[in-house]
Amino acid sequence: MALLTFLARRIARLVISLLIVSMLAFGLLQLAPGTFAGIQAVGGGSTGLANQQTSGNNSALVQAYGENVPIPVQYWNWLSHAVVGDFGPSYKYPQSDVTEIIAQALPVTASLAFFAMVLALAIAIPVGVISAVRRGTWIDNSLMFVSTLGVAIPNYLMAIILVLVFSVGLHALPTGGWTGPQSMIMPVIALGAGMAGVFARYVRSSVLEVLDEEYVVAARARGGTPRAVLLRHVLRSAIMPLVTVAGPAFAGLIAGTLFVEQIFGIPGLGQYFTQAAIGRDMPLMMGCTVVFAAILMAMNVIVDLVYAAIDPRTRAGLGLSHETKRKAAVA
């Protein structure tokens, strides 16, 4: 019952937050200079309803795309359809609805972010642990230098470097697309390298903190080998806090695909959003924005549930533990 109450409360917050985000996004996008109808009127394209208009008939285009009514009315028209999953037709891609585009593009973006997350964790956990165990040595300094370098290089710059080295220079990997395992290597590295650096530093700090705990010192005093103490006592406690940042980090990776997908020509949500922003495709921009926001908020809820499952203190804080329910019943 407590779990259902918690979920209902968090879902209600999520819905309210999404409503606020959609209002802010719609208003800001409307205040941005230029409109899709205006771009078409000056010859910026010939897609969608603009095919039926002359380039000089701007007023007809404005009316055709519903841009001749006040912004609150436009938002209400959009919201009344969006709440049932209908984000409307795309201006730039008139052959598909925005919902269809998102349904096709989101799995691509999610796959890219998932493999980037797996790569980041696979690198960060051993690097962070080794760096902590060897703290103060040249190994620690070298690993932290590389981690800092990975964090400092933006993912779009990393993508360009990878293309220049492995595609242009060595001709070892395809320059773009999403056609098979080879085409995934560079985008995953470009997206996951920076996150690996962040996680490595986080793991190192956590391990150093746990190494000084009394129960770890006691385990050493009882004759436990360094390897046994590390595996049985240190790793679980040190890596558990990583769960709290892994969820938002995954959502951040999805947002980071905006540049990576554009550079590698990957047909994901990031590329569609970028093209929609360039072409002022309002329905597609709003659909992508709401999906990005929903993913971030949903990941926060999932992180709370996972962390509560592995940490009794968090369960008590969220009101999900048996002890909390027993005290409430007594009161």
N, C-alpha and C positions, 0 to 999 in steps of 0.2 A: 504493500500500500504506500509506504514511504517512497519507494522508487517511482511509482506512478505519479504521486504528488510532485516529486522532484522534476520528472520529465514534463508534466503538464505545465509547471511553472516556467521551466526553461524554454519550452516551445512557445509559450505565450510571449516571453521576452523576445524570442527570436522573431516572431511575427511582427511585433511592434517595432523592433529594430530594423527589420527589412522595410517596413512601411516608411520609417523616417529616412532610411538610406535612399529609397526610391524617390521620395519627395525632393531631397537635397540634390540627388543626381539629375533628376529631370529639370529642376530649376537651373542648376549650373550649366547643363548642356544647352538649355534654351537661351541662356544669357551669353553663351559663347558666340563669337562672330561667325556669320555665314549660316546658310540653311541648305538643305539638299535641293530644294526648288531653285534657290538662287544659283547654286553651282550648275544645275542643268540649264538654267536660262542663259548663262554666259558660255555655254558649250562645254561644260566640265564633264559631260558624260551623256549617254543616251540609253539609260536603263530604266526599267520600270515604267511607271505611268508617263514619264517624260517622253517616251517614244511617241505618245499620242499628241504631244504639244509641240508648237514651234518654239525655237530657242528664244525668241523675242517676247513671247507671251508670258511674262513672269507672273502676272496676276492669276492666270489660269493654272499655272503650276502650283502657286501658293495655295489656291483653293483645292486643287486635286490632292495635295498632301496634307490637307487639314491645318495649314499653318496660318490661316486667316482668322482663327478664333483665339480668345485669351488663353494664356498659359495654364491657368487653373482648369479651364474646360478641357484643354488638350490632355492634361494629366489625368483628369477624371475619366476621360474616354479611354486612355491607355490602361488605367488601373482596373476599370470595370471588366476589361478583357483579361488582364494579366492574372487576376486572382483565380481564374479558371484555367490557367496555363496557356492562354492564347496571347502571345506577345505581338501579334499582328504580322502583316507581310513586310518583308525586307524591301527597302527601296532599291538597294544596290543589287540584290539577288532576287528579282521578282519571281523567279521560278520556284522559290521555296519560302515557306513561312519561317519566321525567326525561331519558333519552337523546333521545327525540323532541322534547321541549321545547327542549333545548340545540341540537339540529340545526336547529330552526326559528329560534331566537333569535340564535345566534352569528353567522350572516351579517349580520344587521341591525346588531349591535354592531360587528362588524369593519368594515362599510361606513362606519358613523359615525366610527369611530376613524381609518380610512384617509383619508377626506376631511378630517377635522380635521388630520391630519398633513400632508397636501398643502397645506392652507391655511397651517399654521404655517410650513412650509419656504418657501412662496412669499412670505410676508411677511418672515420672519426673515433670509433670506440677503441680499436687497438692503438691508434696513434695517441689518443688522450691517456690511455692507461700506461703505455710505455713511457710517455713523457713525464707522467706523475711519478712513476716508480724510479725513473732516472733523473729526477729533478736536480737542477743545478749543473748537470753534465752537458757535454757538447751535443749529446743525443737530444736532450730536452730542448736546448736552445735551437738546434737545427729544425726539429719538428715544429716548434712553435713559430719559427721564422717562416717556414713553408705554409703553415696554417694561416698566419697573418697575411702572407702574400695572396693566398687563395681568397681570403675575405676582401682584400683591397681591390682585386681585379673584378670589375663588373661583369655580369654574365654575358652581356652583349660583346664586350671586348674579348672575353675568353672565347666566345664563339668565333669571332673574326680571326683570332690567333690560330685556333684549331683548323679553320678552313685554309688559311694560308700555309700552314705546316703540312697537314695530312692530305689535303685535296689538291691545292695548287702546287706545293713543293714535292711531296712524295707520291701523289696520285694513288694513295692507298685507300681512301674513303670517298664516297660520293659527297658532292657539295651540298646536297639538300634532298628534300622529299621525305616520305614516310612509307617506304616500300618494303623494308625488311630489316633484319637485325643490324646490318652494316650502316644503314642510314640513321639508326638510333644512337650509335656510339657517341658521335660528337655532340649532338644536342643534350644527351644525358650528362656527359662530362661538363659541358658548359654550364648547365643548370645546377649540377650537384657539387661542383668543386668549391664554390664559395660557402655553401651550407656545410660541407665537410669541415672546413676551417672553423666555422662557428661552433659546430658540435664538438670538435676536438678540444677546443679551449674550454668548453663547458664541462666535458668529461674530465679533463685534467683537474680543473678546480674542484669538482665533486670528489674525485679519488683522493686528492690531497687532504680534503676535509675529513673524509672517512678514515683515512690512514691514522689520524690522530685521535680517533674515538677510543674510549676505554675498552670496549669489547674487542676491538682489533688488537690493542696492546695486550690484553689478557690472552687472546688466542695465540699471539706470538710467545708469551711467557709460558704457555702450556706446552710448548715445543712444536707448534705448528710450523710447517715449512712455509717459506714466502709464497710459493705457488698455491698451496692449499688455503692459506689465509686470504690470498687475493681472490681466488675463485669462490670460496665458500662465504666469506664475510664482507669483502670490500665491493666486489662488482655489483651485486644486487642493490646494495644501498646507494652506491655511487651513480648507477645508471638509471635508477628509478626516477630521479628528478628530471631526467631527459624526456620523460613522457610528457611533462608539462609544456615543453617547448616544441616537441615533435609535431603536435597537431597544428598549432599556428604556423609552424615552419612549413608544413605540407601545403597549407593554404597560401603561404607566401611563395612557394615554388610554383603553384598554379598561376599566381599573379605574375611571377617572373617570366612565364612563357610568352608574355607579350612581345618581348624583343627576340627571344631565341627562335620562336616559331616564324617570325618575320624574316630573320636572317637565313634560316634553313628551308624556308618555303614549306613548313609543316601545316597541313590543313586543320589546325586546332582552333580552340576558342580564342586564343591570344591573337592569332593572325586575323581572324574574322573581326575581332574588336578593333584592331588597328586599322583595317581597311574601312570599317564602318565610321571610325572617327575621322579619317581622312575625307571620306565621301559624305560625312554628316548624315549617315543613315541612322536616324533617331531610334526606330524600333529595335534595330539590332544592337545599338549601343546600350540601350536600356536593358534589353534581355541579358546581355553579357554581364553588365554591371550587377544586376540582381543575382545572377547565378554565382558570380565571384563572391559577393557579400554573403550569400546563403552558405556557400562552402566554408568560408572562414568562421561563421557563427556555428555551423554544425560541428566543425572540428573542435571548437571550444567545449561544446556539450559532450562530445565523445571522449575528449581528454579527461574531463571531470569524472565520467563514469569509469574509465579505465583506471585512473589514478585511485579512485575510491575502491576499486576491486583489489588493488595491490597494496593499499596503505590504509590500515584501520583508522589512523588519525584523520585522514581525509573523509572517510565514511562518517565519522562522528561529526565532523564539521558540516557536512552536507545533510545531516539528519538521516542517514541511511543505515546506520549500524543498529544491531539488536539492543545494544546497551542504551543508545539514545532513545529508542522506542520504549524500552522498559522504564527508563526514568520518566518519560513523558506520561506513561500510563499510571505510574505511582503518583505523580503530581496531580 
